[in-house]
Amino acid sequence: MSLLQIKEVDNTGSQELRINKNKGTINADLRVFYIEDGKFMVAYIPGLELSGYGETKDQARSMLEEVIIDYFDTLINLKRDEITRELSQYGWEKGIYQKRFVNKVHVDKQGILNNLELPENTPITESMLEVA
């Protein structure tokens, strides 16, 4: 699983996880928020409660990529019902196809500010990550 390719894309479509236990693969489209917190930048995926940080956006994203790889390595090794239980706690639901999960929980910049108890003027940008 550690050979994942993670890239930032411009679209802000829906969040999806496609899990193929037989092949041992996970592909995903995930919303990521970049938050300036003092001297640090935080990269945060609310749909999986994953984050990374660094002095720059690139450092934060690099740490987040390592966290994603570790999390997906753990996730792919769970039993199917355990995967469903794990993801459901973050608002993920099985799609029409059993291997696909969708997250319809809407989180915007204001929601991030409230959930993380950040000052109202905290700079936040949003993007999508494709994981394959």
N, C-alpha and C positions, 0 to 999 in steps of 0.2 A: 504494500500500500504506500510505502514511502516515495514512490515514483510519481506522486500526484503533481499535476501541473495546475498552478493557481494563477489566474490572471484577472486583472480588474477590467471591467467592461462598462460601457456608457449606459446601457439600458437599465431601467429600474423596474423590471418585470416582476413576476411572482417568484417566490422562493420555492425551490423544489429540491428534494433529495431523491436520487435514483440508486437503489441498493440492489446489487446482484450478488447474493451470497455464493452462488455456484461459481462465479468468476472471481469472487473476492474483490469486487469493485464498488466504489461509491462515486457518483458524479453529483454535483450540486450547483445550484444558483443561490447565492446567499447575499442578503443585504448587510453591508458593513458601514458603520459610522466611525468617523475619525473625530476625536474630541481633543481639543487643546486643554490640558490640565496643568496649569502652572508652566514649568519648564519641560513638561513631557507631553507626548502625543500618545493617545490611546486609540487602538483599533478595536472595535467592539461589534460582535455579531449577536444581537439580542435574541435571534431565533434559535441560538444554541447556547447562549450565555457563555460565549468564548471571547477572550480578549488577549491582546498583546500590547506592549508599550515600548517606548523608546524616546530618544531625544528628538527624532525626526519621524515624519510619516512613514518613510521607507523602513526605518528600524522597527517601528510599531507593527507594520504590515508583515515584515519578515518574522517577527516573533509570533504573530497571529498565525502565520502559515505553519510554523512548527507545531503550534497548539492544535490546529485543524488536523494535521497529519496524525498526531498522537490520538486525538479524539476519534477520528475515523478508523484508525487501527483497532482501537478498543471496540467501537461500534460494530465493525464487520465480524468480530469474533463472538458477539453475543448471539443467543438463539433468537429466532424470528420474533417470538412473543416478547422477549426482553428488549429487542430493538424498538418495537412498537410502544412498549411501556416507557422506555427511555425518552423517545422523541415526543410522546404525547404530553409529557410534563412541560414541554416548551411550546405547545400549541400546534404540533405537527399531527396531521391526520393522513391515513392511507388514502391514496387517490383511487381512481377506478382500477388501475393496474396494481397488483399486490406489491410490486417492487418500487413503487413511487409514493413519496410522501410530499404533501404540500403544507405550507404554513400560511394561513390566512390571517394571522394576528397582525393587525396594522400597528406599527410603531413609527411615529414620526419624530422629528427633532425635539418637539415639545415633550413628547413622552419620554424620550431619553433624558432630557433635563430633569423631569420629575422623578423618574425611577432611580436615577443616580444621584439625586439631590445636588445638582450642579447649579451654580449661579445662572440667572436668566440670560446673561450676555455671553455665556461660554460659546466660543466658536466650534461649530459642528458642521462637518460635510458628510454627504452620504454617497455611497457607490454600491456597485454589485461586484461580487467575486464569482467567477466560474471555476469550479474545481473539477478536474477530470483526471 
